[in-house]
Amino acid sequence: MEKFNPKDYQTLFRLDVEKGRVTGMLSDFIIRGSLGPANPIITFDGKWWTFRLQKKSEIVLAKKGLRIFKSKDAYSNMRKNLGSI
């Protein structure tokens, strides 16, 4: 495993756990889901659940998203798959 450097990561979003329920299942779904190729990490400091992506891996997600949105079939398939979750 590489040495962790917080400067290599960008916060994508944070959730205040007092205002909403954050579960291990949600965390697992996000980490193993479509954002997985960007080497995400999730941290929790007792109040905030924070989701971060590795900066150098963001291009992987951008290319994947571009392929999906450029193809009507790929986009339709993605929507169907999301609807079955």
C-alpha positions, 0 to 999 in steps of 0.5 A: 500500500502506498503511503497516505498523503491527504494532499493527494485526495479531494473531498467529493462530499461530506455528510453530517451523521447527526442529520442523516444515517450513514451505514457501513453498507452505504460506504461499501456500496460507494467504495465498491461501486462505480467510484471504486476505480478512483481509489476512494477513501471514507473517513469519519471523525465522530460527526462528519462522514467524508468521501474523498477521491484520489486526485490522480485517479479522477481522470479514470472516472471522467473517461468512464463517464464520457464513454457512458454519456456518449453512447445512448445504449451505454447510458440506457444500460446504466439507468436500467442497472441503477433502477434494479438496485 
